[in-house]
Amino acid sequence: MSKKIKISLVMLLLFISSTAFASVLMSQWTEGTSRFCKYSDGEVVEISFGSTCSSTN
């Protein structure tokens, strides 16, 4: 294999692996002065009441 092809394959694998970790917003709710965001990987993030949840984490 040529060097350019090997480098391209490594870059492609890095790109695919980095995008595989993003999960999407499933639900959001408020409790008192806090807002909570739940993502598809099960992660729950607490943000300030006036902020909005990002669509991915």
Secondary structure, 3 states (H helix, E strand, C coil): CCHHHHHHHHHHHHHHHHHCCCCEEEEEEEECCEEEEEECCCCEEEEECCCCCCCEC
